[in-house]
Amino acid sequence: MPLIAQFRGISVYMYTERDTPHHLPHFHAYYGEHLASFVLTPPGLLEGALPRAQLRFVLAWAELHEVEIKENWRRVQAGLPPQRIPGI
C-alpha cells in the first residue's frame, strides 16, 4: 500500500488494480476513520466519504498534481514504486 502524499492530516495511497475491486485509475485518501476513493480524470469522488473540508483539500490537491498522480498510476501498474507528491 504505497503512500504517495500526506498533508493536513490526510494520507493518500495508491494500490495496483490487482489489489482493489475498482477498475478505473484511482487513489485512496484516509483522514482519521474516514476513507474515500477518487478517480484521476477528472479528479472526483469514486466512493466513500471525507469531511467536507478534507474532501475539498483532496480534490484541490488532485487538480494541482493531476500529471504526477497519473504518472504514479502508470508506475504502480508497471510494478514500480510511486514517487512522493507534495501536499498543499
Secondary structure as the mmCIF struct_conf table of DSSP 4:
data_model
#
loop_
_struct_conf.conf_type_id
_struct_conf.id
_struct_conf.beg_label_comp_id
_struct_conf.beg_label_asym_id
_struct_conf.beg_label_seq_id
_struct_conf.end_label_comp_id
_struct_conf.end_label_asym_id
_struct_conf.end_label_seq_id
STRN STRN1 LEU A 3 PHE A 7
TURN_TY1_P TURN_TY1_P1 ARG A 8 GLY A 9
STRN STRN2 ILE A 10 TYR A 13
HELX_RH_3T_P HELX_RH_3T_P1 GLU A 17 ASP A 19
BEND BEND1 THR A 20 PRO A 21
BEND BEND2 LEU A 24 PRO A 25
STRN STRN3 HIS A 26 TYR A 31
TURN_TY1_P TURN_TY1_P2 GLY A 32 GLU A 33
STRN STRN4 HIS A 34 VAL A 39
TURN_TY1_P TURN_TY1_P3 LEU A 40 PRO A 43
STRN STRN5 GLY A 44 ALA A 49
HELX_RH_AL_P HELX_RH_AL_P1 ARG A 52 LEU A 64
TURN_TY1_P TURN_TY1_P4 HIS A 65 HIS A 65
HELX_RH_AL_P HELX_RH_AL_P2 GLU A 66 GLN A 77
TURN_TY1_P TURN_TY1_P5 ALA A 78 GLY A 79
HELX_LH_PP_P HELX_LH_PP_P1 LEU A 80 ARG A 84
#
